[in-house]
Amino acid sequence: MITLSLPSPAKFIPPSPKSKNLKSRRIRNPDFEALKDTLIRQANVGNLKQAISTLDHISQMGFTPDLTSYTVLLKSCIRTRNFQFGQLLHSKLNDSPLEPDTILLNSLISLYSKMGSWETAEKIFESMGEKRDLVSWSAMISCYAHCGMELESVFTFFDMVEFGEYPNQFCFSAVIQACCSAELGWVGLAIFGFVIKTGYFESDICVGCALIDLFAKGFSDLRSAKKVFDRMPERNLVTWTLMITRFSQLGASKDAVRLFLEMVSEGFVPDRFTFSGVLSACAEPGLSLLGRQLHGGVIKSRLSADVCVGCSLVDMYAKSTMDGSMDDSRKVFDRMADHNVMSWTAIITGYVQSGHYDMEAIKLYCRMIDNPVKPNHFTFSSLLKACGNLSNPAIGEQIYNHAVKLGLASVNCVANSLISMYAKSGRMEEARKAFELLFEKNLVSYNIIVDGYSKSLDSAEAFELFSHLDSEVEVDTFTFASLLSGAASVGAVGKGEQIHARVLKAGIQSNQSVSNALISMYSRCGNIEAAFQVFEGMEDRNVISWTSIITGFAKHGFAHRAVELFNQMLEDGIKPNEVTYIAVLSACSHVGLVDEGWKYFDSMSKNHGITPRMEHYACMVDLLGRSGSLEKAVQFIKSLPLNVDALVWRTLLGACQVHGNLQLGKYASEMILEQEPNDPAAHVLLSNLYASRRQWEEVAKIRKDMKEKRLVKEAGCSWIEAENSVHKFYVGDTKHPKAKEIYEKLGKVALKIKEIGYVPNTDLVLHEVEDEQKEQYLFQHSEKIALAFGLISTCKQKPIRIFKNLRVCGDCHNAMKFISVAEGREIIIRDSNRFHHIKDGLCSCNDYW
């Protein structure tokens, strides 16, 4: 990219008094008039280089160019945005004997305003003194608004009124534009009253457009914006385009499309900006067909080469795709003749948002900088998100270094994306450092770091940060949703209840996203009754609300209740999505409803047009596998129209381990390792399968292979909330301060349950050791240690809630049923698959798990 070195803004020098008869001598010279006419013609057609050469020629011939020549040239520079020549003209003017008039000085203010050089514009304005007219004031008000100095713009407007100038439509439109923000919207309303009194409200298009923006951008009030639009006596293409764009930006996509169709029916021909606005509205999945039709309109209008329209098409195809495909979006991008930072950012962002092509986004970034096109802060923000999705902070750090070199690292969206990248990659220490180094922390920054701690099971840090956040900025619904998610992740129902109380205090319990988070929190913490109470109390339920409660009942083993709710959801006219069907199929799987599972699987595409994903195929394999129909599960996999991924084969391998089918287990593990050679879970499951058959040589081979490949088995751990803290335990853990009391209680409980019939299942100890040693191993499992801690640390009237990151051990499950009788306690355990409600010797899973 060519970089022009511009002269620094010319210093404005007040001219010295000039001879009064200079003008009369010039006018009478025919050579001067001919050259002046040539200069004006050249300026009017935009041939500035030749026009300035003519200006120099006039000076070389001994003439002094007049003010008209400078004014015409300056206006041409402003019109063509050739600011370099504008600054050059200002320098020549300062060197000339001419005294600038009001018209010329106003043009200079406009020039520096367009350049963003408000300081120079301000100096010129202040030097004018009595020469200032309404245009001068209007230009300065507009300059401040254009340069992001909204308060100065408003103050200048009031100074102008105090100075005795009566504002015209240009003054009003400029100052109202300065008020188009949440902070200054109230000032805009006051000026609106002034506009009504002057009669400009219903007489000027510029004022009408500014008022539309005031309501749309300042208050997100599309209803009032539409009222202004409807009362405008004259509407041009700019007005229609503005209204369509604002409706699209504020999520009223269907209204934006309706306005577009109404505009076309009234005879207006859409331009590139109109198409960009309406195509953005068509990014919603339900409007994708119309978007394709509009693409045809773009081609007929010969606007397909326009970068602005191309970016909107790339964005529309990326967002409206149903299957996450980027093919159409990429075709549009590849056919674009020219690419700028907007088009590169649009395609990169599209790949990141699709959820499947993060590495492709990074490859495109490499192509972008090779072209070369400088990325902007939006580009870097999307790329860092891609690195977070890939859990690859190494690449992310290289990209961030590029942002540092370009001076964009301190931009909030880039810094926030860096925090998010580290959080998603599980590197919370680096995320916290990036957060602390952020010069200006906003609510988004706090939400990202709180959400990161919540997802990393470090809810203590999340709640500690929340206490700072609550005193520094006003928290929003996302903050509460993140904290509730954090409580749910670790099963901290006590913390969740505290956040629920804060939600009630803040008066946002009716907010849909917060209510959905509450349903999920109570459900995942083991209190499905409380989750259902929140659901029942909701006035406005969406598909997420229904899916959350259906998933809750499914995970808790209440499959029939989950299916009933699903049918009720359909009766209420709520269309299920892919996640809803995963919940329903899981419910059928947990209790062995094979026929019902097939019925719902078939209805996905037939009744709702949902194409099954790998997760749905895995649910069906799980359904067949749990019921013992392993051969049918394999036949189902082979009948699928695509090659299934490791998730499906891993599900089959898990079922083979439960049913002890070594032959199919070996086949499933081969399929997994073919796709993911370094998957530790596949090695561990196959090793356990061999161990259950006492084939210790095969177990040793697998463990040796894992050691050579440096594959580490995920350590099993269990945790429990007590005394407002989460206590975590690993196998044979002795680090807890109450370890002595825990093991004493565990020993007493072991004796109690043996007396009432418990027999340790040493077959589940997959090590070649003596039976006595195996029994000791069984009583060192993390879930038993957590239960013993719960028995000595929690109130007897309350259930003991235990959470485990892996599948609960079969012997522990059996022991807990006996302990529930011996200790008279209700035990709720959540493992990686489901909840088990154990009371009076019985479990809600009916031993089908």
Secondary structure by P-SEA (a helix, b strand, c coil): ccccccccccccccccccccaaaaaaaacaaaaaaaaaaaaaaaacaaaaaaaaaaaaaaacccccaaaaaaaaaaaaaacaaaaaaaaaaaaaaccccccaaaaaaaaaaaaaacaaaaaaaaaaaccccccaaaaaaaaaaaaaacaaaaaaaaaaaaaaacccccaaaaaaaaaaaccccaaaaaaaaaaaaaaaccccccaaaaaaaaaaaacccccaaaaaaaaaacccccaaaaaaaaaaaaaacaaaaaaaaaaaaaaacccccaaaaaaaaaaaccccaaaaaaaaaaaaaaacccccaaaaaaaaaaaaaacccccaaaaaaaaaacccccaaaaaaaaaaaaaccccaaaaaaaaaaaaaabbbbcaaaaaaaaaaaaaaccaaaaaaaaaaaaaacccccaaaaaaaaaaaaaacaaaaaaaaaaacccccaaaaaaaaaaaaaacaaaaaaaaaaaaaacccccaaaaaaaaaaaaaacaaaaaaaaaaaaaaacccccaaaaaaaaaaaaaaccaaaaaaaaaacccccaaaaaaaaaaaaaacaaaaaaaaaaaaaaacccccaaaaaaaaaaaaaccaaaaaaaaaaaccccccccccaaaaaaaaaaaaaacaaaaaaaaaaaccccccaaaaaaaaaaaaaaccaaaaaaaaaaaaacccccaaaaaaaaaaaaaacaaaaaaaaaaaaaaacccccbbbbbbbcccbbbbbccccccccaaaaaaaaaaaaaaaaaaabbbbccccccccccaaaaaaaaaacaaaaaaaaaaacccccbbbbbbbcccccaaaaaaaaaaaaaccbbbbbbccccccccccccccccccc
